[in-house]
Amino acid sequence: MKIPLQITFRHMEPTPALETRIRELASRLERFSAHIMRCHVIVEPPAHHQRQGFLYDFRIAITLPDREIAIRHAHPADHAHEDPYVALRDAFLAARRQLEDYERKRRGELKSRAGAAL
């Protein structure tokens, strides 16, 4: 199944390379959940007046049958996010972790803690 994907660029011109990368990463999410109904990615650079530089902000909204996962991934102190591909990667990693947690809960599995005493 192919995930219905919407990509929105705010306050910047769309770039074909970035859009292609978003499509690649969104299609990989299907490995972690077959229940994804929709995915919306918003790309937005913050205002130029910020002191720490031009850090990209990616928002990802994933619609599932009984829940919506919302990722807003902006780390003001992380200068690596001046590169939109690094910021995008981190946002999709966060989305993947939340999808894995969602699927674990659907199956009734509990997250195990390393070193927890029983």
PDB file as gemmi writes it, atoms N, CA and C in Angstrom:
CRYST1    1.000    1.000    1.000  90.00  90.00  90.00 P 1                      
ATOM      1  N   MET A   1       0.843  -1.186   0.000  1.00  0.00           N  
ATOM      2  CA  MET A   1       0.000   0.000   0.000  1.00  0.00           C  
ATOM      3  C   MET A   1       0.884   1.243   0.000  1.00  0.00           C  
ATOM      4  N   LYS A   2       0.496   2.208  -0.706  1.00  0.00           N  
ATOM      5  CA  LYS A   2       1.223   3.468  -0.739  1.00  0.00           C  
ATOM      6  C   LYS A   2       0.505   4.470   0.169  1.00  0.00           C  
ATOM      7  N   ILE A   3       1.262   5.100   1.044  1.00  0.00           N  
ATOM      8  CA  ILE A   3       0.697   6.057   1.997  1.00  0.00           C  
ATOM      9  C   ILE A   3       0.275   7.324   1.268  1.00  0.00           C  
ATOM     10  N   PRO A   4      -0.975   7.785   1.475  1.00  0.00           N  
ATOM     11  CA  PRO A   4      -1.347   9.104   0.939  1.00  0.00           C  
ATOM     12  C   PRO A   4      -0.504  10.172   1.636  1.00  0.00           C  
ATOM     13  N   LEU A   5       0.242  10.921   0.855  1.00  0.00           N  
ATOM     14  CA  LEU A   5       1.205  11.882   1.396  1.00  0.00           C  
ATOM     15  C   LEU A   5       0.907  13.274   0.886  1.00  0.00           C  
ATOM     16  N   GLN A   6       0.934  14.228   1.821  1.00  0.00           N  
ATOM     17  CA  GLN A   6       0.795  15.636   1.462  1.00  0.00           C  
ATOM     18  C   GLN A   6       2.041  16.349   1.983  1.00  0.00           C  
ATOM     19  N   ILE A   7       2.672  17.149   1.123  1.00  0.00           N  
ATOM     20  CA  ILE A   7       3.861  17.907   1.507  1.00  0.00           C  
ATOM     21  C   ILE A   7       3.552  19.385   1.318  1.00  0.00           C  
ATOM     22  N   THR A   8       3.785  20.170   2.372  1.00  0.00           N  
ATOM     23  CA  THR A   8       3.539  21.602   2.336  1.00  0.00           C  
ATOM     24  C   THR A   8       4.827  22.340   2.662  1.00  0.00           C  
ATOM     25  N   PHE A   9       5.226  23.242   1.786  1.00  0.00           N  
ATOM     26  CA  PHE A   9       6.374  24.117   2.033  1.00  0.00           C  
ATOM     27  C   PHE A   9       5.820  25.484   2.422  1.00  0.00           C  
ATOM     28  N   ARG A  10       6.187  25.964   3.595  1.00  0.00           N  
ATOM     29  CA  ARG A  10       5.723  27.275   4.052  1.00  0.00           C  
ATOM     30  C   ARG A  10       6.892  28.257   4.077  1.00  0.00           C  
ATOM     31  N   HIS A  11       6.654  29.437   3.546  1.00  0.00           N  
ATOM     32  CA  HIS A  11       7.633  30.532   3.574  1.00  0.00           C  
ATOM     33  C   HIS A  11       8.939  30.179   2.870  1.00  0.00           C  
ATOM     34  N   MET A  12       8.862  29.273   1.909  1.00  0.00           N  
ATOM     35  CA  MET A  12      10.046  28.920   1.121  1.00  0.00           C  
ATOM     36  C   MET A  12       9.586  28.245  -0.166  1.00  0.00           C  
ATOM     37  N   GLU A  13      10.452  28.274  -1.143  1.00  0.00           N  
ATOM     38  CA  GLU A  13      10.157  27.617  -2.414  1.00  0.00           C  
ATOM     39  C   GLU A  13      10.379  26.114  -2.270  1.00  0.00           C  
ATOM     40  N   PRO A  14       9.496  25.309  -2.827  1.00  0.00           N  
ATOM     41  CA  PRO A  14       9.702  23.857  -2.797  1.00  0.00           C  
ATOM     42  C   PRO A  14      10.957  23.474  -3.583  1.00  0.00           C  
ATOM     43  N   THR A  15      11.690  22.510  -3.075  1.00  0.00           N  
ATOM     44  CA  THR A  15      12.852  22.008  -3.797  1.00  0.00           C  
ATOM     45  C   THR A  15      12.587  20.556  -4.178  1.00  0.00           C  
ATOM     46  N   PRO A  16      12.797  20.201  -5.430  1.00  0.00           N  
ATOM     47  CA  PRO A  16      12.534  18.828  -5.869  1.00  0.00           C  
ATOM     48  C   PRO A  16      13.347  17.786  -5.085  1.00  0.00           C  
ATOM     49  N   ALA A  17      14.589  18.096  -4.764  1.00  0.00           N  
ATOM     50  CA  ALA A  17      15.430  17.139  -4.038  1.00  0.00           C  
ATOM     51  C   ALA A  17      14.883  16.881  -2.636  1.00  0.00           C  
ATOM     52  N   LEU A  18      14.479  17.930  -1.948  1.00  0.00           N  
ATOM     53  CA  LEU A  18      13.934  17.775  -0.609  1.00  0.00           C  
ATOM     54  C   LEU A  18      12.591  17.043  -0.653  1.00  0.00           C  
ATOM     55  N   GLU A  19      11.783  17.355  -1.636  1.00  0.00           N  
ATOM     56  CA  GLU A  19      10.497  16.675  -1.786  1.00  0.00           C  
ATOM     57  C   GLU A  19      10.698  15.183  -2.069  1.00  0.00           C  
ATOM     58  N   THR A  20      11.665  14.845  -2.883  1.00  0.00           N  
ATOM     59  CA  THR A  20      11.971  13.445  -3.177  1.00  0.00           C  
ATOM     60  C   THR A  20      12.400  12.706  -1.913  1.00  0.00           C  
ATOM     61  N   ARG A  21      13.243  13.364  -1.112  1.00  0.00           N  
ATOM     62  CA  ARG A  21      13.710  12.741   0.136  1.00  0.00           C  
ATOM     63  C   ARG A  21      12.552  12.538   1.109  1.00  0.00           C  
ATOM     64  N   ILE A  22      11.653  13.492   1.190  1.00  0.00           N  
ATOM     65  CA  ILE A  22      10.482  13.349   2.062  1.00  0.00           C  
ATOM     66  C   ILE A  22       9.653  12.145   1.613  1.00  0.00           C  
ATOM     67  N   ARG A  23       9.439  12.003   0.314  1.00  0.00           N  
ATOM     68  CA  ARG A  23       8.673  10.863  -0.209  1.00  0.00           C  
ATOM     69  C   ARG A  23       9.350   9.534   0.122  1.00  0.00           C  
ATOM     70  N   GLU A  24      10.671   9.481   0.010  1.00  0.00           N  
ATOM     71  CA  GLU A  24      11.412   8.259   0.347  1.00  0.00           C  
ATOM     72  C   GLU A  24      11.236   7.894   1.815  1.00  0.00           C  
ATOM     73  N   LEU A  25      11.424   8.871   2.684  1.00  0.00           N  
ATOM     74  CA  LEU A  25      11.321   8.610   4.119  1.00  0.00           C  
ATOM     75  C   LEU A  25       9.897   8.256   4.526  1.00  0.00           C  
ATOM     76  N   ALA A  26       8.911   8.901   3.935  1.00  0.00           N  
ATOM     77  CA  ALA A  26       7.515   8.594   4.250  1.00  0.00           C  
ATOM     78  C   ALA A  26       7.163   7.171   3.814  1.00  0.00           C  
ATOM     79  N   SER A  27       7.655   6.755   2.667  1.00  0.00           N  
ATOM     80  CA  SER A  27       7.350   5.396   2.205  1.00  0.00           C  
ATOM     81  C   SER A  27       7.972   4.342   3.117  1.00  0.00           C  
ATOM     82  N   ARG A  28       9.081   4.648   3.759  1.00  0.00           N  
ATOM     83  CA  ARG A  28       9.725   3.716   4.695  1.00  0.00           C  
ATOM     84  C   ARG A  28       8.907   3.507   5.962  1.00  0.00           C  
ATOM     85  N   LEU A  29       8.035   4.460   6.286  1.00  0.00           N  
ATOM     86  CA  LEU A  29       7.229   4.322   7.504  1.00  0.00           C  
ATOM     87  C   LEU A  29       6.302   3.121   7.432  1.00  0.00           C  
ATOM     88  N   GLU A  30       5.972   2.681   6.226  1.00  0.00           N  
ATOM     89  CA  GLU A  30       5.089   1.517   6.070  1.00  0.00           C  
ATOM     90  C   GLU A  30       5.703   0.255   6.671  1.00  0.00           C  
ATOM     91  N   ARG A  31       7.018   0.207   6.796  1.00  0.00           N  
ATOM     92  CA  ARG A  31       7.678  -0.943   7.420  1.00  0.00           C  
ATOM     93  C   ARG A  31       7.307  -1.074   8.896  1.00  0.00           C  
ATOM     94  N   PHE A  32       6.967   0.054   9.506  1.00  0.00           N  
ATOM     95  CA  PHE A  32       6.744   0.065  10.947  1.00  0.00           C  
ATOM     96  C   PHE A  32       5.273  -0.008  11.326  1.00  0.00           C  
ATOM     97  N   SER A  33       4.394   0.324  10.381  1.00  0.00           N  
ATOM     98  CA  SER A  33       2.961   0.216  10.639  1.00  0.00           C  
ATOM     99  C   SER A  33       2.206   0.104   9.319  1.00  0.00           C  
ATOM    100  N   ALA A  34       1.343  -0.893   9.264  1.00  0.00           N  
ATOM    101  CA  ALA A  34       0.488  -1.064   8.083  1.00  0.00           C  
ATOM    102  C   ALA A  34      -0.821  -0.304   8.253  1.00  0.00           C  
ATOM    103  N   HIS A  35      -0.970   0.386   9.373  1.00  0.00           N  
ATOM    104  CA  HIS A  35      -2.227   1.065   9.696  1.00  0.00           C  
ATOM    105  C   HIS A  35      -2.233   2.547   9.344  1.00  0.00           C  
ATOM    106  N   ILE A  36      -1.183   3.046   8.720  1.00  0.00           N  
ATOM    107  CA  ILE A  36      -1.105   4.471   8.391  1.00  0.00           C  
ATOM    108  C   ILE A  36      -2.139   4.790   7.317  1.00  0.00           C  
ATOM    109  N   MET A  37      -2.969   5.778   7.609  1.00  0.00           N  
ATOM    110  CA  MET A  37      -4.006   6.183   6.668  1.00  0.00           C  
ATOM    111  C   MET A  37      -3.580   7.409   5.861  1.00  0.00           C  
ATOM    112  N   ARG A  38      -2.732   8.242   6.472  1.00  0.00           N  
ATOM    113  CA  ARG A  38      -2.353   9.502   5.834  1.00  0.00           C  
ATOM    114  C   ARG A  38      -1.105  10.043   6.520  1.00  0.00           C  
ATOM    115  N   CYS A  39      -0.301  10.794   5.744  1.00  0.00           N  
ATOM    116  CA  CYS A  39       0.889  11.447   6.290  1.00  0.00           C  
ATOM    117  C   CYS A  39       0.984  12.845   5.680  1.00  0.00           C  
ATOM    118  N   HIS A  40       1.158  13.841   6.535  1.00  0.00           N  
ATOM    119  CA  HIS A  40       1.292  15.225   6.084  1.00  0.00           C  
ATOM    120  C   HIS A  40       2.596  15.779   6.652  1.00  0.00           C  
ATOM    121  N   VAL A  41       3.459  16.262   5.776  1.00  0.00           N  
ATOM    122  CA  VAL A  41       4.749  16.819   6.184  1.00  0.00           C  
ATOM    123  C   VAL A  41       4.756  18.301   5.850  1.00  0.00           C  
ATOM    124  N   ILE A  42       5.080  19.120   6.840  1.00  0.00           N  
ATOM    125  CA  ILE A  42       5.176  20.565   6.655  1.00  0.00           C  
ATOM    126  C   ILE A  42       6.631  20.974   6.846  1.00  0.00           C  
ATOM    127  N   VAL A  43       7.164  21.680   5.860  1.00  0.00           N  
ATOM    128  CA  VAL A  43       8.547  22.163   5.893  1.00  0.00           C  
ATOM    129  C   VAL A  43       8.480  23.670   6.093  1.00  0.00           C  
ATOM    130  N   GLU A  44       9.180  24.129   7.123  1.00  0.00           N  
ATOM    131  CA  GLU A  44       9.141  25.569   7.397  1.00  0.00           C  
ATOM    132  C   GLU A  44      10.459  26.036   7.990  1.00  0.00           C  
ATOM    133  N   PRO A  45      11.115  26.971   7.313  1.00  0.00           N  
ATOM    134  CA  PRO A  45      12.293  27.573   7.935  1.00  0.00           C  
ATOM    135  C   PRO A  45      11.830  28.621   8.942  1.00  0.00           C  
ATOM    136  N   PRO A  46      12.502  28.740  10.078  1.00  0.00           N  
ATOM    137  CA  PRO A  46      12.118  29.766  11.037  1.00  0.00           C  
ATOM    138  C   PRO A  46      12.474  31.158  10.528  1.00  0.00           C  
ATOM    139  N   ALA A  47      12.008  32.143  11.241  1.00  0.00           N  
ATOM    140  CA  ALA A  47      12.270  33.536  10.855  1.00  0.00           C  
ATOM    141  C   ALA A  47      13.773  33.804  10.808  1.00  0.00           C  
ATOM    142  N   HIS A  48      14.177  34.650   9.891  1.00  0.00           N  
ATOM    143  CA  HIS A  48      15.599  34.964   9.713  1.00  0.00           C  
ATOM    144  C   HIS A  48      16.196  35.732  10.887  1.00  0.00           C  
ATOM    145  N   HIS A  49      15.375  36.299  11.744  1.00  0.00           N  
ATOM    146  CA  HIS A  49      15.917  37.128  12.813  1.00  0.00           C  
ATOM    147  C   HIS A  49      16.436  36.327  13.999  1.00  0.00           C  
ATOM    148  N   GLN A  50      16.334  35.007  13.961  1.00  0.00           N  
ATOM    149  CA  GLN A  50      16.837  34.218  15.083  1.00  0.00           C  
ATOM    150  C   GLN A  50      18.357  34.258  15.106  1.00  0.00           C  
ATOM    151  N   ARG A  51      18.916  34.297  16.300  1.00  0.00           N  
ATOM    152  CA  ARG A  51      20.361  34.437  16.448  1.00  0.00           C  
ATOM    153  C   ARG A  51      21.143  33.190  16.058  1.00  0.00           C  
ATOM    154  N   GLN A  52      20.582  32.022  16.313  1.00  0.00           N  
ATOM    155  CA  GLN A  52      21.356  30.807  16.127  1.00  0.00           C  
ATOM    156  C   GLN A  52      21.448  30.344  14.679  1.00  0.00           C  
ATOM    157  N   GLY A  53      20.926  31.063  13.751  1.00  0.00           N  
ATOM    158  CA  GLY A  53      21.044  30.674  12.355  1.00  0.00           C  
ATOM    159  C   GLY A  53      19.720  30.229  11.775  1.00  0.00           C  
ATOM    160  N   PHE A  54      19.808  29.678  10.621  1.00  0.00           N  
ATOM    161  CA  PHE A  54      18.649  29.307   9.834  1.00  0.00           C  
ATOM    162  C   PHE A  54      18.357  27.828  10.061  1.00  0.00           C  
ATOM    163  N   LEU A  55      17.581  27.495  11.094  1.00  0.00           N  
ATOM    164  CA  LEU A  55      17.299  26.110  11.450  1.00  0.00           C  
ATOM    165  C   LEU A  55      15.947  25.690  10.884  1.00  0.00           C  
ATOM    166  N   TYR A  56      15.913  24.555  10.226  1.00  0.00           N  
ATOM    167  CA  TYR A  56      14.689  24.065   9.601  1.00  0.00           C  
ATOM    168  C   TYR A  56      13.788  23.379  10.612  1.00  0.00           C  
ATOM    169  N   ASP A  57      12.493  23.521  10.391  1.00  0.00           N  
ATOM    170  CA  ASP A  57      11.488  22.916  11.248  1.00  0.00           C  
ATOM    171  C   ASP A  57      10.616  22.021  10.377  1.00  0.00           C  
ATOM    172  N   PHE A  58      10.530  20.756  10.730  1.00  0.00           N  
ATOM    173  CA  PHE A  58       9.674  19.810  10.017  1.00  0.00           C  
ATOM    174  C   PHE A  58       8.590  19.340  10.957  1.00  0.00           C  
ATOM    175  N   ARG A  59       7.373  19.365  10.475  1.00  0.00           N  
ATOM    176  CA  ARG A  59       6.242  18.835  11.236  1.00  0.00           C  
ATOM    177  C   ARG A  59       5.673  17.670  10.455  1.00  0.00           C  
ATOM    178  N   ILE A  60       5.408  16.594  11.157  1.00  0.00           N  
ATOM    179  CA  ILE A  60       4.852  15.409  10.522  1.00  0.00           C  
ATOM    180  C   ILE A  60       3.590  15.022  11.284  1.00  0.00           C  
ATOM    181  N   ALA A  61       2.496  14.871  10.564  1.00  0.00           N  
ATOM    182  CA  ALA A  61       1.225  14.408  11.155  1.00  0.00           C  
ATOM    183  C   ALA A  61       0.875  13.089  10.476  1.00  0.00           C  
ATOM    184  N   ILE A  62       0.765  12.040  11.272  1.00  0.00           N  
ATOM    185  CA  ILE A  62       0.445  10.710  10.758  1.00  0.00           C  
ATOM    186  C   ILE A  62      -0.913  10.311  11.316  1.00  0.00           C  
ATOM    187  N   THR A  63      -1.838  10.013  10.427  1.00  0.00           N  
ATOM    188  CA  THR A  63      -3.173   9.613  10.834  1.00  0.00           C  
ATOM    189  C   THR A  63      -3.267   8.089  10.830  1.00  0.00           C  
ATOM    190  N   LEU A  64      -3.708   7.558  11.969  1.00  0.00           N  
ATOM    191  CA  LEU A  64      -3.924   6.125  12.145  1.00  0.00           C  
ATOM    192  C   LEU A  64      -5.410   5.914  12.434  1.00  0.00           C  
ATOM    193  N   PRO A  65      -5.900   4.687  12.403  1.00  0.00           N  
ATOM    194  CA  PRO A  65      -7.342   4.476  12.611  1.00  0.00           C  
ATOM    195  C   PRO A  65      -7.888   5.061  13.919  1.00  0.00           C  
ATOM    196  N   ASP A  66      -7.114   4.996  14.991  1.00  0.00           N  
ATOM    197  CA  ASP A  66      -7.627   5.448  16.282  1.00  0.00           C  
ATOM    198  C   ASP A  66      -6.762   6.508  16.950  1.00  0.00           C  
ATOM    199  N   ARG A  67      -5.861   7.101  16.178  1.00  0.00           N  
ATOM    200  CA  ARG A  67      -4.936   8.067  16.784  1.00  0.00           C  
ATOM    201  C   ARG A  67      -4.258   8.897  15.709  1.00  0.00           C  
ATOM    202  N   GLU A  68      -3.780  10.067  16.102  1.00  0.00           N  
ATOM    203  CA  GLU A  68      -2.930  10.855  15.219  1.00  0.00           C  
ATOM    204  C   GLU A  68      -1.615  11.108  15.935  1.00  0.00           C  
ATOM    205  N   ILE A  69      -0.538  10.851  15.239  1.00  0.00           N  
ATOM    206  CA  ILE A  69       0.799  11.104  15.770  1.00  0.00           C  
ATOM    207  C   ILE A  69       1.268  12.420  15.177  1.00  0.00           C  
ATOM    208  N   ALA A  70       1.690  13.324  16.043  1.00  0.00           N  
ATOM    209  CA  ALA A  70       2.163  14.633  15.590  1.00  0.00           C  
ATOM    210  C   ALA A  70       3.604  14.811  16.052  1.00  0.00           C  
ATOM    211  N   ILE A  71       4.461  15.086  15.096  1.00  0.00           N  
ATOM    212  CA  ILE A  71       5.883  15.316  15.379  1.00  0.00           C  
ATOM    213  C   ILE A  71       6.189  16.753  15.013  1.00  0.00           C  
ATOM    214  N   ARG A  72       6.749  17.472  15.945  1.00  0.00           N  
ATOM    215  CA  ARG A  72       7.267  18.803  15.645  1.00  0.00           C  
ATOM    216  C   ARG A  72       8.705  18.777  16.081  1.00  0.00           C  
ATOM    217  N   HIS A  73       9.557  18.728  15.114  1.00  0.00           N  
ATOM    218  CA  HIS A  73      10.957  18.502  15.422  1.00  0.00           C  
ATOM    219  C   HIS A  73      11.778  19.737  15.112  1.00  0.00           C  
ATOM    220  N   ALA A  74      12.017  20.517  16.124  1.00  0.00           N  
ATOM    221  CA  ALA A  74      12.891  21.680  15.989  1.00  0.00           C  
ATOM    222  C   ALA A  74      13.732  21.751  17.255  1.00  0.00           C  
ATOM    223  N   HIS A  75      15.009  21.713  17.087  1.00  0.00           N  
ATOM    224  CA  HIS A  75      15.932  21.810  18.223  1.00  0.00           C  
ATOM    225  C   HIS A  75      16.699  23.112  18.083  1.00  0.00           C  
ATOM    226  N   PRO A  76      16.265  24.162  18.761  1.00  0.00           N  
ATOM    227  CA  PRO A  76      16.924  25.453  18.604  1.00  0.00           C  
ATOM    228  C   PRO A  76      18.418  25.430  18.906  1.00  0.00           C  
ATOM    229  N   ALA A  77      18.864  24.522  19.762  1.00  0.00           N  
ATOM    230  CA  ALA A  77      20.284  24.487  20.108  1.00  0.00           C  
ATOM    231  C   ALA A  77      21.080  23.579  19.181  1.00  0.00           C  
ATOM    232  N   ASP A  78      20.423  22.852  18.308  1.00  0.00           N  
ATOM    233  CA  ASP A  78      21.098  21.895  17.440  1.00  0.00           C  
ATOM    234  C   ASP A  78      21.427  22.537  16.101  1.00  0.00           C  
ATOM    235  N   HIS A  79      22.650  22.994  15.947  1.00  0.00           N  
ATOM    236  CA  HIS A  79      23.049  23.677  14.717  1.00  0.00           C  
ATOM    237  C   HIS A  79      23.151  22.721  13.533  1.00  0.00           C  
ATOM    238  N   ALA A  80      23.101  21.424  13.778  1.00  0.00           N  
ATOM    239  CA  ALA A  80      23.071  20.471  12.674  1.00  0.00           C  
ATOM    240  C   ALA A  80      21.796  20.643  11.864  1.00  0.00           C  
ATOM    241  N   HIS A  81      20.749  21.218  12.481  1.00  0.00           N  
ATOM    242  CA  HIS A  81      19.480  21.413  11.794  1.00  0.00           C  
ATOM    243  C   HIS A  81      19.494  22.617  10.854  1.00  0.00           C  
ATOM    244  N   GLU A  82      20.653  23.213  10.670  1.00  0.00           N  
ATOM    245  CA  GLU A  82      20.804  24.200   9.605  1.00  0.00           C  
ATOM    246  C   GLU A  82      20.777  23.476   8.258  1.00  0.00           C  
ATOM    247  N   ASP A  83      21.081  22.196   8.280  1.00  0.00           N  
ATOM    248  CA  ASP A  83      20.988  21.343   7.093  1.00  0.00           C  
ATOM    249  C   ASP A  83      19.589  20.720   7.098  1.00  0.00           C  
ATOM    250  N   PRO A  84      18.758  21.023   6.102  1.00  0.00           N  
ATOM    251  CA  PRO A  84      17.385  20.509   6.121  1.00  0.00           C  
ATOM    252  C   PRO A  84      17.319  18.987   6.092  1.00  0.00           C  
ATOM    253  N   TYR A  85      18.305  18.322   5.510  1.00  0.00           N  
ATOM    254  CA  TYR A  85      18.278  16.861   5.433  1.00  0.00           C  
ATOM    255  C   TYR A  85      18.524  16.224   6.804  1.00  0.00           C  
ATOM    256  N   VAL A  86      19.339  16.866   7.620  1.00  0.00           N  
ATOM    257  CA  VAL A  86      19.578  16.376   8.982  1.00  0.00           C  
ATOM    258  C   VAL A  86      18.309  16.577   9.823  1.00  0.00           C  
ATOM    259  N   ALA A  87      17.702  17.742   9.722  1.00  0.00           N  
ATOM    260  CA  ALA A  87      16.466  18.011  10.457  1.00  0.00           C  
ATOM    261  C   ALA A  87      15.355  17.056  10.020  1.00  0.00           C  
ATOM    262  N   LEU A  88      15.273  16.792   8.736  1.00  0.00           N  
ATOM    263  CA  LEU A  88      14.271  15.870   8.196  1.00  0.00           C  
ATOM    264  C   LEU A  88      14.503  14.454   8.711  1.00  0.00           C  
ATOM    265  N   ARG A  89      15.750  14.016   8.683  1.00  0.00           N  
ATOM    266  CA  ARG A  89      16.089  12.680   9.189  1.00  0.00           C  
ATOM    267  C   ARG A  89      15.671  12.531  10.644  1.00  0.00           C  
ATOM    268  N   ASP A  90      15.984  13.525  11.464  1.00  0.00           N  
ATOM    269  CA  ASP A  90      15.647  13.457  12.877  1.00  0.00           C  
ATOM    270  C   ASP A  90      14.135  13.434  13.100  1.00  0.00           C  
ATOM    271  N   ALA A  91      13.397  14.194  12.314  1.00  0.00           N  
ATOM    272  CA  ALA A  91      11.938  14.205  12.439  1.00  0.00           C  
ATOM    273  C   ALA A  91      11.352  12.839  12.090  1.00  0.00           C  
ATOM    274  N   PHE A  92      11.846  12.213  11.017  1.00  0.00           N  
ATOM    275  CA  PHE A  92      11.332  10.902  10.647  1.00  0.00           C  
ATOM    276  C   PHE A  92      11.775   9.809  11.613  1.00  0.00           C  
ATOM    277  N   LEU A  93      12.929   9.959  12.247  1.00  0.00           N  
ATOM    278  CA  LEU A  93      13.331   9.009  13.290  1.00  0.00           C  
ATOM    279  C   LEU A  93      12.372   9.088  14.478  1.00  0.00           C  
ATOM    280  N   ALA A  94      11.980  10.296  14.841  1.00  0.00           N  
ATOM    281  CA  ALA A  94      11.009  10.470  15.930  1.00  0.00           C  
ATOM    282  C   ALA A  94       9.658   9.867  15.539  1.00  0.00           C  
ATOM    283  N   ALA A  95       9.250  10.049  14.295  1.00  0.00           N  
ATOM    284  CA  ALA A  95       7.983   9.469  13.815  1.00  0.00           C  
ATOM    285  C   ALA A  95       8.055   7.951  13.859  1.00  0.00           C  
ATOM    286  N   ARG A  96       9.179   7.408  13.438  1.00  0.00           N  
ATOM    287  CA  ARG A  96       9.345   5.952  13.464  1.00  0.00           C  
ATOM    288  C   ARG A  96       9.233   5.401  14.880  1.00  0.00           C  
ATOM    289  N   ARG A  97       9.878   6.055  15.840  1.00  0.00           N  
ATOM    290  CA  ARG A  97       9.811   5.598  17.228  1.00  0.00           C  
ATOM    291  C   ARG A  97       8.378   5.610  17.740  1.00  0.00           C  
ATOM    292  N   GLN A  98       7.629   6.662  17.405  1.00  0.00           N  
ATOM    293  CA  GLN A  98       6.242   6.723  17.868  1.00  0.00           C  
ATOM    294  C   GLN A  98       5.372   5.677  17.192  1.00  0.00           C  
ATOM    295  N   LEU A  99       5.627   5.401  15.920  1.00  0.00           N  
ATOM    296  CA  LEU A  99       4.890   4.326  15.236  1.00  0.00           C  
ATOM    297  C   LEU A  99       5.203   2.963  15.853  1.00  0.00           C  
ATOM    298  N   GLU A 100       6.463   2.735  16.175  1.00  0.00           N  
ATOM    299  CA  GLU A 100       6.836   1.474  16.827  1.00  0.00           C  
ATOM    300  C   GLU A 100       6.131   1.331  18.171  1.00  0.00           C  
ATOM    301  N   ASP A 101       6.074   2.410  18.952  1.00  0.00           N  
ATOM    302  CA  ASP A 101       5.354   2.378  20.229  1.00  0.00           C  
ATOM    303  C   ASP A 101       3.870   2.116  20.016  1.00  0.00           C  
ATOM    304  N   TYR A 102       3.283   2.745  19.010  1.00  0.00           N  
ATOM    305  CA  TYR A 102       1.872   2.559  18.685  1.00  0.00           C  
ATOM    306  C   TYR A 102       1.591   1.083  18.359  1.00  0.00           C  
ATOM    307  N   GLU A 103       2.420   0.501  17.514  1.00  0.00           N  
ATOM    308  CA  GLU A 103       2.219  -0.897  17.126  1.00  0.00           C  
ATOM    309  C   GLU A 103       2.426  -1.833  18.312  1.00  0.00           C  
ATOM    310  N   ARG A 104       3.392  -1.537  19.166  1.00  0.00           N  
ATOM    311  CA  ARG A 104       3.625  -2.342  20.364  1.00  0.00           C  
ATOM    312  C   ARG A 104       2.385  -2.335  21.253  1.00  0.00           C  
ATOM    313  N   LYS A 105       1.787  -1.165  21.435  1.00  0.00           N  
ATOM    314  CA  LYS A 105       0.588  -1.058  22.270  1.00  0.00           C  
ATOM    315  C   LYS A 105      -0.593  -1.781  21.633  1.00  0.00           C  
ATOM    316  N   ARG A 106      -0.711  -1.692  20.308  1.00  0.00           N  
ATOM    317  CA  ARG A 106      -1.801  -2.403  19.603  1.00  0.00           C  
ATOM    318  C   ARG A 106      -1.700  -3.909  19.816  1.00  0.00           C  
ATOM    319  N   ARG A 107      -0.477  -4.417  19.844  1.00  0.00           N  
ATOM    320  CA  ARG A 107      -0.262  -5.854  20.032  1.00  0.00           C  
ATOM    321  C   ARG A 107      -0.312  -6.255  21.502  1.00  0.00           C  
ATOM    322  N   GLY A 108      -0.366  -5.286  22.402  1.00  0.00           N  
ATOM    323  CA  GLY A 108      -0.405  -5.575  23.830  1.00  0.00           C  
ATOM    324  C   GLY A 108       0.944  -5.851  24.432  1.00  0.00           C  
ATOM    325  N   GLU A 109       1.998  -5.491  23.722  1.00  0.00           N  
ATOM    326  CA  GLU A 109       3.352  -5.694  24.242  1.00  0.00           C  
ATOM    327  C   GLU A 109       3.738  -4.496  25.097  1.00  0.00           C  
ATOM    328  N   LEU A 110       4.580  -4.768  26.069  1.00  0.00           N  
ATOM    329  CA  LEU A 110       5.105  -3.691  26.902  1.00  0.00           C  
ATOM    330  C   LEU A 110       6.549  -3.432  26.516  1.00  0.00           C  
ATOM    331  N   LYS A 111       6.925  -2.190  26.606  1.00  0.00           N  
ATOM    332  CA  LYS A 111       8.308  -1.807  26.343  1.00  0.00           C  
ATOM    333  C   LYS A 111       9.158  -2.319  27.508  1.00  0.00           C  
ATOM    334  N   SER A 112      10.223  -3.023  27.197  1.00  0.00           N  
ATOM    335  CA  SER A 112      11.065  -3.532  28.269  1.00  0.00           C  
ATOM    336  C   SER A 112      12.121  -2.495  28.620  1.00  0.00           C  
ATOM    337  N   ARG A 113      12.441  -2.445  29.898  1.00  0.00           N  
ATOM    338  CA  ARG A 113      13.479  -1.538  30.370  1.00  0.00           C  
ATOM    339  C   ARG A 113      14.757  -2.326  30.587  1.00  0.00           C  
ATOM    340  N   ALA A 114      15.845  -1.814  30.079  1.00  0.00           N  
ATOM    341  CA  ALA A 114      17.136  -2.470  30.296  1.00  0.00           C  
ATOM    342  C   ALA A 114      17.533  -2.280  31.754  1.00  0.00           C  
ATOM    343  N   GLY A 115      17.893  -3.370  32.406  1.00  0.00           N  
ATOM    344  CA  GLY A 115      18.364  -3.285  33.776  1.00  0.00           C  
ATOM    345  C   GLY A 115      17.270  -3.163  34.822  1.00  0.00           C  
ATOM    346  N   ALA A 116      16.005  -3.300  34.446  1.00  0.00           N  
ATOM    347  CA  ALA A 116      14.919  -3.210  35.434  1.00  0.00           C  
ATOM    348  C   ALA A 116      14.862  -4.485  36.250  1.00  0.00           C  
ATOM    349  N   ALA A 117      14.764  -4.333  37.546  1.00  0.00           N  
ATOM    350  CA  ALA A 117      14.684  -5.493  38.450  1.00  0.00           C  
ATOM    351  C   ALA A 117      13.261  -6.030  38.466  1.00  0.00           C  
ATOM    352  N   LEU A 118      13.154  -7.347  38.398  1.00  0.00           N  
ATOM    353  CA  LEU A 118      11.823  -7.976  38.434  1.00  0.00           C  
ATOM    354  C   LEU A 118      11.548  -8.580  39.769  1.00  0.00           C  
TER     355      LEU A 118                                                      
END                                                                             
